[in-house]
């Protein structure tokens, strides 16, 4: 074998094998079209979504209250942590979100298990009306709850906000647990009964652990919906029971626009949401793997 043949054999070995016809055409097409229309739409959408947030973060460090940049300052963050009314509304939101989400999770889980396990006359009716709070406009729910509390002469306050949030969180938990139960292998229930487990033992030691991903998802969804709700809370909140969205709305309308303190609050909430999402990501993956 001469030198030319040796070089040709080495080049042949180093050259990648030819791809299949369809795969080769797709690869060549991807190389030619480096920037497609769908990528352009995606970039514009991301810019539309995140540009206002970037502007909000930037002007939370502005020394002036106007939209004209006058210098870097942290005074709005210092003033933020001195707002007593703001933090009272914040803790009201946290209390209502956790308590209503926990109550809705317990009731929604028991309701989903009962509807899935038992056959009764109103079973189809219960499944149908569970969709109503999800499809009705929030203003309808808020007005109807306000009329309901007024008819019962219940004073508006944190208790009425708690009842309202539990009511509209309940269907979300119910449907998420029902979706988990639809994939349930009921031979496990039969095996537990054959081994002598009672109905309560089967529920708490077999059914609930298997449905835990759906239960946790419903709980987190309920907490999120409760924290960000404004319309329903606006109709059922009384004096001294305002939540954080109500306080932000009042501050904006009272001062004629978004103040730097509200911008600083928004930045803190964004940072807290990102940190919480990052911490919960691996935990939810672990729960889902179970």
N, C-alpha and C positions, 0 to 999 in steps of 0.2 A: 504493500500500500504506500503510494507516494504521498508527498506533503499536501497536495491539493485535495486528495481523497480524505486525508485525516482532518483537514479544516472543514470540509463539507460535512463529514459525519458529526463533528463537534457542534456545528451550527444547527444541524438537523435535530440533535438531542436537546439543545437549548431552546429551540423554537417551540412555543406552546402548541398543543394539538389543536386542530381546527374544531370549532364548536359546531353543534348541531344546527341545522338550517334555521328553525324558528328562533332558537336562542341567539344565534349569530345575528339575525336580522334585528331582534330587539336590542341587543347590545350596541350595534352600529347606530340604530335610531336614537338610543339614549345618549351616545356620544355626540351625535350631530345636534340634537335639541337639548342644549344645556340649560336653557331658560324657557320653559313652556308657559302657556297662558294660565294654567292651573297654579303654577308657582307664583306668577304675578298676582293672581287673586288672593292666594294665601298670604303673600307679603303685605298687600294692601290691607287685608283683614287684620293681621297682627298689628300693623301700624295704627289702624283705626282703634283697636282695643287698648293698646298699651301706651300710645302717645299721651292721652289725657292723664294717665297715671304718672308718667314721667314728668309731665308739667306740674302736677300736684306735688310730687316729691321735691322738685326743684324749688318751687315757690314757698314751700314750708320752711326753707332756710333763708328766705328773703327778709331783709331788715325792715322793709316798708310793708304797709298793708295794701298797697296798690299792685297792679300787675307789672309795674316798671321795676326792674332789678336795680336795687340801690346798694347792695352789699350782703355778705354772708353773716348770718346771725342765728343763734340758738335760743333767743329769748322767747320764741313762741312755744318751744318745747318746755321751757321752764315755767311759762305761764299755764301751759296745759296741765301740768301736774299740781297746780294750785287751784284748779277749778273744782270746788266742792260739789256744785250741782251736777257737773259732768260726771264725776266719779260716782255720785249717788245713782244717776241714771245707768251708768255702766254696771254697777253691782246689781241693780234691779234687773237688767237684761240677763246677766249671768245666772241669777237666782231663778228667774222665770224660765230661761232656756233649759237649765239642768233639771229643774223639778218637773216641768211639763213634758220634757222629752223622756224622763224616767217613767212617769206615769203613763204616757202614751205607749211606751215600749212594753210595759207590763200588760196593759189592757189589749194592745194590738197583738201581742204574742199569744195571749190566752184566747183571744177571739179567733185568730187564724187557726190555732190548734183545734178549737171547738168546731169551727166550720168545716175543717178538713177531716176531722175524725168522725163527727156525728152527722146523722141525717135527720132533719126536722123540717117542719112545714115552711118556716120563714127563712130557710137557708139561702135560697136564691134571692130573696128580697134583701137580706143582709149583704150579700156579695154585690148586689146592684147599687145600693145606697152608699156603699163604701167608696164609690168613685165620685160621688157628688161634690164633696169638699175639694177635690182635686181639679174639677172642671168648672166649677162655679167661679165667677169673678170675686176677688177678695172683698170688693166694696159691698157686694150682696151679703157675704157672710158677716162682715163687720156691722152693717146696718141691722141685719136680722138678730144678731147677738145683742146689740144695743137695745133693740125693742124688747127682746126676751128678758134681759136683766131689768129693764124699766118696768115691765109688766109684773115681775116678781118682787119689785121694789128692793132689789139688791144694789147697794151703793157701789159705784164704780171705784175700782182700786186694783191692787195687785192680785186679789183673789179672782176678780173677773178677767184680768189679763191671763192669769194661769188657766182658767177654764177655757178661754178662747183658744189659747195656744195648744192646749191638750186636744181640743176638738179637731183643729185642722191638721195636727201632727199625726193623729191616730190612723187615718187611712193610709198614710205612707208606710208606717210600720207594718200595718196589717197586710198590705200588698207585698212588701218585701219578704216577710216571713212566709206568706202563702206561696210565693215563687220558690222559696227554699223547700217547702213541704211538698211541692209538686214533684220534686226530684227525690223524694224520700222513699227508701226501700222499707215497706211496711212488714216485710218478713222479720226485720229486727224487732219490731213491736211484738209480733207473735212469739218470737224466740224468748223475749223477756217475760211474757206472760207464761209461757211454758216452764220457765225456770222459777216461777213463783213470785214474780214482781207484781206489786199492786199497781193500780192506775197512776197514783201519785208518784211512786218510785219510777215508773216508766217515763212519766213526763219529765221529772227533774234529772234523772240519771241517763236517759237515752235520748229523748226527743229534743230537749233544750240544748244539750251539748252539740248535737248534730246540726241544729238550726242556728247555732251561735253566729256564723258569718252573716246571715240575714238579720239577726237581732241587732248585732253591732252596727251593721249598715243602716238599719232603721233608726237606731239611737242617734248616730252621727248626723243623719239627714234631718231628724227632728230638731236637734240642737242648732244646726245651721239655719233651718227655716225659721225657728223662733228668734234667733239673734237678728236676722235681717228683716223681719216683718215690720212693716210700717202701717199699712192700710187698716188691717183688722185692729191692731193695737190702738190706733188713733181713735176708733169709735168706742172702745171698751176701757180705756185708761182714765183714771180719775186724778184729782189733785194729789201731787206727791208720789204718783206711781208711774211717771213717765219712764220709758226705756230709752236706750241710747239713740235709736233712729228718731224717736219723737224729740229728744233734746237737740239733735243735729238740725232737724227741720225747724224747730223753734228758733235756734240760734241764727240760721240763715235768713229766715223771714224777719226776725227782729232787727238784724243788723244790715239787711239789704244785700246779702251776698255771702259767698264762702270766705270766711275770715281765715287768717293764717293759723289761728288756733285749731280750727276745724281741719285745715290741711295737715297740721302736725298730728292731730288725732288719727286722720286717715292713714298717714305714713306708719304710725305705730300699729294700727290694726292690720295693715298690709304685711308688715314685718312679722307680727304675731301669727297671722294666718299661714304665711310661708313656713315659719318655723314649726308650727303645729302640724301642718301637712307633711313636712319632712319627717317628723318624729313618728307620726302615725302610719306612714307608708309601710315600713317594715313590719309593724305590729299587725296591720290589716293583712299583709301577705301571709304572715304566720297563722292568723286566724282562718283565712281562706284555705290554707293548706290542710287544716284540720278537717 
